[in-house]
Amino acid sequence: MSEFNGFIEDFANGHIRGWVVTHHKAIAKIYCDDQYITDISKTFLREDVIAAGLTNDNAGFNIDIREQLAGISGEHFSVYVLLITLFQKISLIFLVVDA
């Protein structure tokens, strides 16, 4: 089983939505390009993720990042989730956004 699994399902109106599963004590962080945005610290129940056998815990997230994106310029930027454990960093979910 993977240490970290997830998916960014939607990015619209400054909200990033998806799910993330970690099987060890780890921190999932959202970045936009190289700028730290926030941790994924509050998750909610996702029946589809549970039904897929990925976890029995809360995994869904819906985070408003409009304020953090206000200072980012350019036509394209990337949004990604980075898992940080004691020994490694794993970038798993990645999304390129057209501004």
C-alpha positions in Angstrom: 0.0 0.0 0.0 1.3 3.5 -0.9 2.4 5.8 1.9 0.5 8.7 0.3 -2.3 8.8 -2.2 -4.6 11.5 -3.3 -6.1 13.6 -6.1 -6.9 17.2 -6.7 -10.3 16.9 -8.2 -11.2 20.5 -8.7 -9.7 24.0 -8.6 -12.3 26.8 -9.1 -13.0 30.2 -7.7 -10.0 29.9 -5.4 -11.0 26.6 -3.8 -8.9 23.5 -4.1 -10.9 20.3 -3.6 -9.8 16.7 -3.5 -8.7 13.9 -1.1 -5.5 12.7 0.5 -4.6 9.6 2.4 -1.5 9.2 4.5 -0.6 6.0 6.2 2.1 7.3 8.5 2.4 10.4 10.6 3.0 12.9 7.9 2.0 16.4 6.9 0.3 17.2 3.6 1.1 20.7 2.5 -0.4 22.7 -0.5 2.0 24.8 -2.6 1.5 27.0 -5.5 4.6 27.1 -7.7 7.2 27.3 -4.9 5.1 29.3 -2.5 3.7 27.4 0.6 0.0 28.0 0.9 -1.3 25.9 3.8 -1.4 22.4 5.4 -4.2 20.0 4.8 -5.2 19.7 8.4 -9.0 19.5 8.3 -10.5 16.6 6.3 -13.9 15.2 6.0 -15.5 11.8 5.3 -15.4 10.6 1.7 -17.5 7.5 1.2 -16.0 7.0 -2.3 -12.4 6.9 -0.9 -13.5 4.4 1.8 -15.4 2.3 -0.7 -12.2 2.1 -2.8 -10.5 0.6 0.2 -7.9 3.4 0.5 -8.7 4.3 4.1 -11.4 4.2 6.8 -10.5 7.8 7.9 -11.5 11.2 6.8 -9.7 12.1 3.5 -11.6 14.9 1.7 -10.4 18.5 1.6 -11.9 21.7 0.4 -9.6 24.7 1.1 -10.2 28.3 0.2 -6.8 29.7 -1.1 -8.0 32.9 -2.7 -6.1 35.1 -0.3 -2.9 33.3 -0.8 -3.3 33.3 -4.6 -3.8 37.1 -4.7 0.0 37.8 -5.0 0.7 35.2 -7.7 1.0 36.5 -11.3 1.3 34.9 -14.7 -0.9 33.0 -17.1 -0.1 29.6 -15.7 0.9 28.3 -12.3 1.1 24.9 -10.6 -0.7 23.8 -7.5 0.6 20.7 -5.8 0.4 18.7 -2.6 3.7 17.7 -0.9 3.8 15.1 1.8 6.5 15.7 4.4 7.6 12.8 6.6 10.5 12.7 8.9 12.8 11.3 6.3 11.4 12.2 2.9 9.4 14.6 0.8 7.1 13.2 -1.8 5.2 15.3 -4.3 2.2 13.4 -5.4 -0.7 15.5 -6.7 -0.1 18.2 -9.2 -2.3 20.5 -11.2 -1.4 23.2 -13.7 -3.9 26.1 -13.7 -4.6 28.6 -16.4 -5.2 32.0 -14.7 
